[in-house]
Amino acid sequence: MDRPGNFHSKLVGWSKILLPMAALGLLSTLFLFSRQSAAPPEIPFAEIEAIARDQRISAPRFSGVADDGSVIAIAARQAKPDITRPDILTIKEITARIDRADGSNLDITATSGEVDGTEEIARFIGLARLTTSSGYEMETNGLIAELRTGVVTSNGLLEIHAPFGELTAGQVTFQVAGDDTGQQMLFSQGVRLIYRPQN
C-alpha cells in the first residue's frame, strides 16, 4: 500500500510532465486556428514622392490688423504654395471675417482663393458670398480684400438682399471713411433697386 507521501510525490511528478504537454497542445491549437493577419497596404513609391513634393497646409489661419483698425481673419480647409508664383498661396474653401473698429463686420466665403503676400491682398475666386452685420447678403463672381487697407471690392455683377429690398450692381466697395462715419458700402456701375417697405 502506497503511503500518502508517495502519492503526493507521484502527483507532483506527473503534473510536471502533463501540464507542460497540455500547454503545448493548447498553443498548437491556437496557431492552427488563428487567422492569418492581413498584410499592411503598400503605397507605391511614385505616390510617396508625389506626396513629398506636394507641400500643403491643412486648416490654415491668417490674421492681422489693417490700417483702418479692422481685424482681418482668414481661414481655409487647405492651402499650398503656387509653384510658379512663390509669394502666393492657393486656397480651398476660403473664409474671411473682417471686424471693423466701429463694431460692424463682414463675413466672406468662397470655394477657392489666393493670398498674395507681396501685394497684401486676398482674392476670393468663383462664387463668393458676403454677409454684413447690418443685414446685407450678397453673391458675386469674386472679391478682392486689401489686407493692408481693409478695403473689399467685388469683381463683377452683384445680387444683394438688403433689409429694405433687393439691389443689383456692377460693383460694390466696402471701406471705412476717414471722418469716423464708420463702414461705407459704395454701389456703382448700373445700380438697380427694388424697394420693399417693411410692414
Secondary structure, 3 states (H helix, E strand, C coil): CCCHHHHHHHHHHHHHHHHHHHHHHHHHHHHHHCCCCCCCCCCCHHHHHHHHHCCCEECCEEEEECCCCCEEEEECCEEEECCCCCCEEEEEEEEEEEECCCCCEEEEEEEEEEEECCCCEEEEEEEEEEEECCCCEEEEEEEEEECCCCCEEECCCEEEEECCEEEEECEEEEEECCCCCCEEEEEECCCEEEECCCC
